Amino acid sequence: MKTWPVQDAKARFSELLDSCLKDGPQIVTRRGAEAAVLVPMQDWERLQRAARPSLKELLLSGEVRAELELPGRGRLRRREPRESL
């Protein structure tokens, strides 16, 4: 991956975009630190699909996704039935 300082990325954006489409992801740096990555749309869509499981996959997986606090049983009393008029 090629690295582009933010000033060069701004000044030569068309070249940055062409490099991205031809050679793959391009890194943009700010003050020497990696700040962003420009990736081709096909790669981005593939990454998005891979990061999010489908509803079917979620329902079929045995993996716990969240801890739910369920109330204990038997602690609450039932209401007494009301007399009808």
LUMVEX-642343 format. One record per residue (C-alpha): x, z negated, y; residue number from 1. Coordinates in nm, 4 decimals, padded with zeros to 6 digits. Example, Ala and Ser with C-alpha at 12.3 -4.5 7.8 and 13.67 -1.06 7.14 Angstrom:
pt X: 01.2300 | Z: -00.7800 | Y: -00.4500 | n: 1
pt X: 01.3670 | Z: -00.7140 | Y: -00.1060 | n: 2
//
This chain:
pt X: 00.0000 | Z: 00.0000 | Y: 00.0000 | n: 1
pt X: 00.1232 | Z: 00.0884 | Y: 00.3419 | n: 2
pt X: 00.1219 | Z: -00.1726 | Y: 00.6171 | n: 3
pt X: 00.0074 | Z: -00.0880 | Y: 00.9698 | n: 4
pt X: 00.0563 | Z: -00.3125 | Y: 01.2742 | n: 5
pt X: -00.2749 | Z: -00.3446 | Y: 01.4571 | n: 6
pt X: -00.1424 | Z: -00.1526 | Y: 01.7596 | n: 7
pt X: -00.0498 | Z: 00.1459 | Y: 01.5376 | n: 8
pt X: -00.3779 | Z: 00.1226 | Y: 01.3470 | n: 9
pt X: -00.5723 | Z: 00.1428 | Y: 01.6743 | n: 10
pt X: -00.3616 | Z: 00.4206 | Y: 01.8232 | n: 11
pt X: -00.3496 | Z: 00.6302 | Y: 01.5043 | n: 12
pt X: -00.6810 | Z: 00.5435 | Y: 01.3401 | n: 13
pt X: -00.7438 | Z: 00.8970 | Y: 01.2124 | n: 14
pt X: -00.4067 | Z: 00.8924 | Y: 01.0375 | n: 15
pt X: -00.4822 | Z: 00.5455 | Y: 00.8965 | n: 16
pt X: -00.8152 | Z: 00.6702 | Y: 00.7620 | n: 17
pt X: -00.6588 | Z: 00.9829 | Y: 00.6114 | n: 18
pt X: -00.3906 | Z: 00.7691 | Y: 00.4413 | n: 19
pt X: -00.6579 | Z: 00.5402 | Y: 00.3068 | n: 20
pt X: -00.8574 | Z: 00.8268 | Y: 00.1582 | n: 21
pt X: -00.5477 | Z: 00.9994 | Y: 00.0179 | n: 22
pt X: -00.3273 | Z: 00.7069 | Y: -00.0918 | n: 23
pt X: -00.5692 | Z: 00.4165 | Y: -00.1335 | n: 24
pt X: -00.6029 | Z: 00.0828 | Y: 00.0464 | n: 25
pt X: -00.4073 | Z: 00.0278 | Y: 00.3700 | n: 26
pt X: -00.3151 | Z: -00.3150 | Y: 00.5115 | n: 27
pt X: -00.3461 | Z: -00.3925 | Y: 00.8838 | n: 28
pt X: -00.1309 | Z: -00.6730 | Y: 01.0230 | n: 29
pt X: -00.1609 | Z: -00.8809 | Y: 01.3376 | n: 30
pt X: 00.1547 | Z: -01.0526 | Y: 01.4642 | n: 31
pt X: 00.3198 | Z: -00.9864 | Y: 01.1278 | n: 32
pt X: 00.0462 | Z: -01.1535 | Y: 00.9194 | n: 33
pt X: -00.1866 | Z: -00.9535 | Y: 00.6957 | n: 34
pt X: -00.5250 | Z: -00.9445 | Y: 00.8686 | n: 35
pt X: -00.7388 | Z: -00.6737 | Y: 00.7053 | n: 36
pt X: -00.7484 | Z: -00.3983 | Y: 00.4454 | n: 37
pt X: -00.9028 | Z: -00.0545 | Y: 00.4861 | n: 38
pt X: -01.0286 | Z: 00.0727 | Y: 00.1499 | n: 39
pt X: -01.2057 | Z: 00.3940 | Y: 00.0485 | n: 40
pt X: -01.5833 | Z: 00.3607 | Y: 00.0178 | n: 41
pt X: -01.5792 | Z: 00.4302 | Y: -00.3570 | n: 42
pt X: -01.3390 | Z: 00.1379 | Y: -00.4132 | n: 43
pt X: -01.5484 | Z: -00.0895 | Y: -00.1921 | n: 44
pt X: -01.8699 | Z: -00.0074 | Y: -00.3800 | n: 45
pt X: -01.6956 | Z: -00.0655 | Y: -00.7141 | n: 46
pt X: -01.5658 | Z: -00.4023 | Y: -00.5947 | n: 47
pt X: -01.9119 | Z: -00.5013 | Y: -00.4691 | n: 48
pt X: -02.0738 | Z: -00.4161 | Y: -00.8032 | n: 49
pt X: -01.8060 | Z: -00.6061 | Y: -00.9941 | n: 50
pt X: -01.8391 | Z: -00.9154 | Y: -00.7747 | n: 51
pt X: -02.2169 | Z: -00.9505 | Y: -00.8149 | n: 52
pt X: -02.3725 | Z: -00.9876 | Y: -01.1583 | n: 53
pt X: -02.7129 | Z: -00.8265 | Y: -01.2078 | n: 54
pt X: -03.0248 | Z: -01.0386 | Y: -01.2441 | n: 55
pt X: -03.0322 | Z: -00.9509 | Y: -01.6119 | n: 56
pt X: -02.6742 | Z: -01.0723 | Y: -01.6571 | n: 57
pt X: -02.7536 | Z: -01.3956 | Y: -01.4721 | n: 58
pt X: -03.0587 | Z: -01.4667 | Y: -01.6858 | n: 59
pt X: -02.8811 | Z: -01.3885 | Y: -02.0116 | n: 60
pt X: -02.5665 | Z: -01.5869 | Y: -01.9370 | n: 61
pt X: -02.5442 | Z: -01.9399 | Y: -02.0662 | n: 62
pt X: -02.3304 | Z: -02.0407 | Y: -01.7705 | n: 63
pt X: -02.4643 | Z: -02.3073 | Y: -01.5372 | n: 64
pt X: -02.4727 | Z: -02.1762 | Y: -01.1791 | n: 65
pt X: -02.5737 | Z: -02.4942 | Y: -00.9991 | n: 66
pt X: -02.6154 | Z: -02.8627 | Y: -01.0619 | n: 67
pt X: -02.9767 | Z: -02.9655 | Y: -01.0196 | n: 68
pt X: -03.0735 | Z: -03.3261 | Y: -00.9727 | n: 69
pt X: -03.3846 | Z: -03.3798 | Y: -01.1767 | n: 70
pt X: -03.5942 | Z: -03.6933 | Y: -01.1289 | n: 71
pt X: -03.5910 | Z: -03.9410 | Y: -01.4127 | n: 72
pt X: -03.8963 | Z: -03.9515 | Y: -01.6372 | n: 73
pt X: -04.1368 | Z: -04.2402 | Y: -01.6413 | n: 74
pt X: -04.0437 | Z: -04.3853 | Y: -01.3036 | n: 75
pt X: -04.3533 | Z: -04.2619 | Y: -01.1236 | n: 76
pt X: -04.6994 | Z: -04.3938 | Y: -01.1974 | n: 77
pt X: -04.9993 | Z: -04.1712 | Y: -01.2326 | n: 78
pt X: -05.2863 | Z: -04.1997 | Y: -00.9909 | n: 79
pt X: -05.5929 | Z: -04.3767 | Y: -01.1105 | n: 80
pt X: -05.8869 | Z: -04.1416 | Y: -01.1535 | n: 81
pt X: -06.1375 | Z: -04.1553 | Y: -00.8688 | n: 82
pt X: -06.4935 | Z: -04.2425 | Y: -00.9405 | n: 83
pt X: -06.7294 | Z: -03.9566 | Y: -00.8803 | n: 84
pt X: -07.0161 | Z: -04.0098 | Y: -00.6378 | n: 85
//
